[in-house]
Amino acid sequence: MKKIILLPMLLASCIVLSQDKMITKSGTVTIEASVPSFQPVKGTNSNVTFVLNPKTGEIASLALMKGYEFEMALMEEHFNENYMETDKYPKAVFRGQIEGFDVNKLTEDYKDYIIKGKLELHGKSKDININAKITRTGTRISVFSDFSVNTNDFDIPIPALIKYKLDNKVNIQIIAVLK
């Protein structure tokens, strides 16, 4: 009898604990390293995982580098093989803390936050600060951000032959709706 009661109680506690974190596996990250007067260099990954602990404001994301899609297949090939070396460095990871985050103060109006954390990319790790807009609609929390990283900070090689076509400053746009 004790085993019969214990099993549902364990399952119920797992459900309650799992509700501590909000997640999406369909966040979108768009990267752009375009230079004026040349073809846009822009890729989008719509299968990025984001996890948020609404109690603490801790946030993390994982993007598989081969998940980026470009307008031209050749750009995608160069991105994976020559620049990001995705066979060697298959993912990008961000772990951070949303400063001053209080889930109870979120509304349907965007509120500005700073997210401080560490970006791991191309085998390198760098502390970064990100400006983000965060809103809550019902049980969903949306995070929007635009920021830039420098390819030199992550030892991402750009051949001299095409250096004039790519910007070292890569703009990154994030859209994540967590539930």
N, C-alpha and C positions, 0 to 999 in steps of 0.2 A: 504494500500500500504506500509506503514511504517513497519508493521508487516512482510510482505512478504520479505522485504529487510533485516530487522533486524535478522531474523532466519538464513539465510545463512551466514551472517556476524558473528553471534555467533558460528555457527558450524565451520567456517573457523578459528576463533580465538582459538577454542578448539584444532583443529588439529595442529596449530602452537605451542601452549603451550605444547601439548603432545610430540612434537618432541624435547623438551628440554632434555628429559631423554632417555637413551638407556636402553634396558631391554632384559633379556633372562629368560625363565622359564625352560631351559634345561641345566643349568650349572651342572658341575660334581664336587663332593667333594668325595675324597677317604680318608678314615682314616685307619691307621695301627698301631697296638700296639703289634707287634710280638716280640718274644724273640727267639734268635737263638736256634736251636735244638728242637723246638716245632712247632706244626702246625701253619701256618700263620694266624694271626687274622687281617683280612682285610675286610672292608665293603665299598661299593660304593653307592652313592645317585646321580642319574642322572637327578633329577627333582628339582634342587635348583634354586631359583629365585635370580637374581642379577640385581641391578639397578645402573646406573651410570649417574651422571649429568656431561656431558663433559665440561660444562662451568666452574664449580667450582671444579671438581675432587672429589666430594662427592660420596661415594660408599656404598652400603648396600646389604646384602644378607639375605635370609631366607631359612633354611633347615628344613623340617619336619623330625624328628628323626626316625619315622617309615619307612621312605623312604630308609633307608640303607639296602642293600642286601649283605648277606655274602655267602660264598661258602657252608657252612653247616647251615642247618635250626636251629640246636641247638645253634650255635653261635649267630644267629640272635635273637633267643628267649631270651638268656641270656643278650644280649645287650639291648633289649627293656625292659625286666622285672627286671633284677637284677642290671644293671649298670646305664643305662641312665634313667630308670624309666619313659618311654615315655608317660605313661598315665598321670603322674603328670607333666612332663616337655616335652611337645610335640614338641618343636621347638628350634632351635639355631638361634640366630640373631647376625649379625655383622653390625656395622655402623662405617664408618671411612672416612678419608680424604687422598687422594693420594698427597703426598708432591711434590711440584714443578710441578704439572700436567699442561700441555698445550696441548690440543688436536691438535693444529695446528703443533706441533713439532713431532707428532707421524708419523712413517713411517712403512714400511713392516719389518724393522729390529727391533728386540726386544730392548727395552730401560728399564733399571733398575730403579725401583721406590721403595720408602718406603711408606707403607700404615699404618697410625696410627689410631687406633680406639678402640672400645669397643666390646668384645665378650660376649654375654649373652648365657649361657649354663648351664643346670641342676640347674636352679634357682639362679645362681651366675653370677656376672658381673666382667670382668677383662679387664684392658687396655692392648692392645698388639700392637706390631709393626711387620709388615709383609713385607718381601722382595718380590717384584713382578716384573715380566717381562710383559711389555705391548707393543702391536703392533697394527697397524691399516692397514687393507686391504680394500680398497674401503670405504664402509660406516660401516664396522664392526670393533669393537675394541675387541681385545682378551687380557684376563688377565690370567696369569699363576703364580702360587705361590706354594711353599713348605715351611711349617713351622711346629713347634711343640707346643703343649700345654701339661701341666702337669695335670693329673687327680686330684691331691691333690688341685690344685687351684680352682677347681669347685666342690669339695666334692663328687667326683664320687667314690662310694665304690667298692673296689676290695677285695673279700673275701681272707683271709689268705691261705685257702686251695689251691687256684689257682694263688696266687700272683707271683709265680715263672714262670708262663706261660704267663703272661701279663706284658707289660712294662708300667710304670706310664707315660712315655713320649709317647704321641700319635702323630704320624706324620700325617700331613694333606696336601693333594695335591688338588689344585683348578684349574679347567679349565673352563673359562667362555668366551663365544663369544657373545658380546652384539651388538644389532642393533637397 
